Amino acid sequence: MKAPQAAQVPKNAKGGILVCEEELKAAFDFFDVEGKGVITAGALRKKLGAFHRSLSAREARVLMNNKAEMTMDDLREVLLENEVTNFDPVAEAFKAYDPSETGFMDTEILRSIFDNLGFGKMSDEDLAILVEAADGDGDGRVGVSDFREMCGSVGKQEAMATNADNQAEDADQAKTS
C-alpha cells in the first residue's frame, strides 16, 4: 500500500488539513487532563512530552496560540480553519515512534510512550501482541503504511460506532412516538 502524498490529505475550505469535529473532540479530551473544559500549556507539554520530550515552553505557547488556556471553541478556531498545506499528519505522527527514520516503529520507543502515558511497563509479550496487531502487511514490523492503515481503521471503527449509536437512538425514539 502506497502512502498518500500530502496533496492527497483531505483539505478544508481554506486548503488546510481537514479536521472533523470528532477528531477535534478527541484531541481536546486528550489534552484536557483535568476535565475542566480547558487545555493549559502545562497539560499540553505533559501530554506531548510522552511523544516529544524536548517541547519547550515557547513551543507550547506557539501551539496554544499565545494563550494561557484554550477552550474547545479556541481549539476549533485554530484547527478547523487552519491553512496548513503540504503536510501529512499521519507520517508526522509516525515520526514519534520512528525518531531514527528507519521507516519502522522502534518498539522500545513504543514501550516508553505507553509507560509515559500512564499505562505502566509493557511486558515483552504484550509488546509483541501490540506489534502483531498493528502489523498489517505481516512483515513482523510496523511501518508507516501499517500505522496509516491502523489510524484509518480506528477512525472507521469510531464512525461505525457513532452511526450504530445514532441508529439505536433513532429506533428508541421511533418506539416512543
N, C-alpha and C positions, 0 to 999 in steps of 0.2 A: 504494500500500500504506500503510495507516494504521499508525502506530507504536502498539505496545501501551502502555496506561497502566500505572503501577506496580502497580496491583491485578492485572494480568494476568501479571506476572512470576511464574514458578513459586516456590512457597513451601515452606519446610522445616516440620518438625513444630511448631516454635515460632512459626510465622508470619513468620519472616525469609526472606531470599533463599535459595533453594535453590542450593547449591554441590555439584556432584558430585565424586567422587573424582578423575576425570580433570582437571577444572578446577583442583582443589586441587594436584595434582601439577605441572601446567603452571605455575601461579603460583609454587610453591615452587622449581621448577627455574629459572625466570626470575630470581628474586631470590637464589638460592644461586650467586653468581657464581664462587666458588672451588671449587664442587663438594664442599664439606666436610660437607654434611648440616646446615648451619645458615644462617640468614639473620641478618645483622648490621644494625644501624641504619645503618652507613655504606653497606653494599651496597644497602639499601632506598632511601636518599637518592640514591645514584648512579643506580640504575635508574629511579626515579620522576623524577629530575631531567631525564631525556630528555623527559618529558611536562609536568612542573610544576616549573619552575626554582626556585620560592620555597619549597620544602618545608623547614621549619625543623627543627632538632634536636629541639625539643619535639614537633612534629607527628610526627616519626619515632618518638619514644618512645611516643606515644599509639598509633600504628599497630602498634608492637611489643608492645603490652600491658604497657608499662613494663619490658620485659626487655632485657638486653644482646644476647641471641641468641634465636632461635626455631628449634626443630626442626620437622620435619614434623608431629609429634604436637601441638606447641603451635599451629601454624597451623591444623591440623584442628580443634582445640578451639575456637579463635576463630571460624573461618569456618563450620564445619558446623552449629554450634549458635547461629548469630547470630540476633538478634531485630530486625534492620534491616527496617523496613517503609516503605511509600510511597517507594520508591526504584527507579529504572530504571537498572541498571548499564551498559547499552549507551549510553543517552543521556548518562550521566555520562562514560563513556569518550570519547564523541564530542567532548565539550567540549574535550578536549586538542587536537583538530585544528581546532576552531572557537572560539577564545577570544573572538572578537568577536560570537559568537552570531548569525551571519548565516543559519544553517541549512545551510551548506555548508562542506566541508572547505577550509581555507586551504592551498593547495598549497605555499607557502613554509614553513609550519609542518610539513607532511608531510615536505618535503625536510630540514628541520632535525632532526626526530625521527629519521629514518633515519640521518643523519650522527651524531647524539648516541648512537645505539645501536651505533655502530661499523661501519656498513655503508658508510661513506665518502660522498663527494659524489655526489649523484644528478644525472645529466645531464637536460636538458630533455626529451630523447627518452624516457628511462627513466621520468621523472615522468609524461609523457603516457600511456605504456603502462600504468602503475600506475593512473592515474585512469580510463582507459578500461576496464580490467579490473574496477574496483570500481564503475563507474557502471551500476548495474542497470537504471535507467529510461531510459538513453540521452540524458539532457539535457546531457551534457558536464560535469557537476559531480557530486561525491559528497556527497549529503545524508545525513541521519541514517537515513532508510529504506534507502538503499543500504548504509550501514555496518551496519545491523542485519541486513540480508539476508546480507551478507558474513560477519559474525560467526556467524550461524546456519549458513551453508553450511560454514564451517571446522569447526564442531563436528560437523556431519553427516558430513563427509569423514573426520574423525578417528574417529568412531564406526564408520563403514563399514570403515575400515582396521583398526580393532581387531577388528571382527566377522570380517573376512576372515582376519586373523592367527589368531584363535581357531578358525575353521573349518579352516584349514590344519593347526594343531596337532592338532585332533581327528582329521583324516584321517591324519596321520602316526602318531598313537597307535593308530588302528584297524588300520593296516598292520602294526604291530609286535606286535599282540595275537594 
